[in-house]
Amino acid sequence: MPKMKSKSSARKRFKLTAKGKVRRFRAFKSHILTKKHPKRKRRLRQATTLSKADEGRIKRLLQA
């Protein structure tokens, strides 16, 4: 049986925290930044945790 491979795209977008939660970065920070307020852009810089509903699917993609 060959080794299981984790999805490369998921590996680049998500990281696991020490407690096993999934860490993700926020969307809407790549372009058209002139019309967004500085406060909003600051908030978009921060990483956040994935919702419980999506966590299982992403963890399955990250398993190696």
Backbone hydrogen bonds in HBPLUS format (Angstrom, degrees):
<---DONOR---> <-ACCEPTOR-->    atom                        ^
c    i                          cat <-CA-CA->   ^        H-A-AA   ^      H-
h    n   atom  resd res      DA  || num        DHA   H-A  angle D-A-AA Bond
n    s   type  num  typ     dist DA aas  dist angle  dist       angle   num
A0007-LYS N   A0061-LEU O   3.01 MM  54  5.58 161.1  2.05 152.4 158.0     1
A0011-ARG N   A0007-LYS O   3.00 MM   4  6.24 153.9  2.07 150.3 158.3     2
A0012-LYS N   A0008-SER O   3.16 MM   4  6.38 144.1  2.30 143.7 151.2     3
A0013-ARG N   A0010-ALA O   3.19 MM   3  5.16 127.3  2.48  94.3 107.8     4
A0014-PHE N   A0010-ALA O   2.94 MM   4  5.86 152.8  2.02 158.0 161.6     5
A0015-LYS N   A0023-ARG O   3.19 MM   8  5.18 156.4  2.24 137.5 144.2     6
A0023-ARG N   A0015-LYS O   2.71 MM   8  5.18 178.3  1.71 169.5 170.0     7
A0017-THR N   A0021-LYS O   2.80 MM   4  5.27 163.8  1.83 153.1 158.1     8
A0020-GLY N   A0017-THR O   3.06 MM   3  5.15 159.2  2.10 104.6 110.9     9
A0050-LEU N   A0022-VAL O   2.83 MM  28  5.51 156.9  1.88 157.4 161.1    10
A0024-ARG N   A0048-THR O   2.76 MM  24  5.54 172.9  1.76 173.7 174.7    11
A0048-THR N   A0024-ARG O   2.87 MM  24  5.54 165.7  1.90 163.4 168.1    12
A0036-LYS N   A0033-LEU O   3.28 MM   3  5.32 153.6  2.35 101.1 108.9    13
A0040-ARG N   A0037-HIS O   3.04 MM   3  5.28 119.1  2.42 103.1 117.6    14
A0041-LYS N   A0037-HIS O   3.04 MM   4  6.40 156.0  2.10 154.1 161.4    15
A0042-ARG N   A0038-PRO O   2.92 MM   4  6.14 150.4  2.00 147.9 155.6    16
A0043-ARG N   A0039-LYS O   3.07 MM   4  6.33 157.3  2.12 144.7 150.4    17
A0044-LEU N   A0040-ARG O   2.98 MM   4  6.23 147.6  2.09 144.0 153.1    18
A0045-ARG N   A0042-ARG O   3.16 MM   3  5.32 142.6  2.31  99.7 110.2    19
A0046-GLN N   A0043-ARG O   3.24 MM   3  5.62 141.3  2.40 105.9 114.9    20
A0054-ASP N   A0051-SER O   3.20 MM   3  5.64 132.7  2.44 107.1 117.5    21
A0055-GLU N   A0051-SER O   3.12 MM   4  6.17 131.4  2.37 145.1 158.9    22
A0058-ILE N   A0054-ASP O   3.25 MM   4  6.50 166.2  2.27 160.0 163.7    23
A0059-LYS N   A0055-GLU O   2.96 MM   4  6.11 159.0  2.01 153.2 159.4    24
A0060-ARG N   A0056-GLY O   3.12 MM   4  6.29 149.4  2.21 143.1 150.6    25
A0061-LEU N   A0057-ARG O   3.22 MM   4  6.56 145.2  2.35 139.3 148.3    26
A0061-LEU N   A0058-ILE O   3.09 MM   3  5.04 119.5  2.47  93.1 108.1    27
A0062-LEU N   A0058-ILE O   3.03 MM   4  6.30 138.8  2.20 143.6 155.1    28
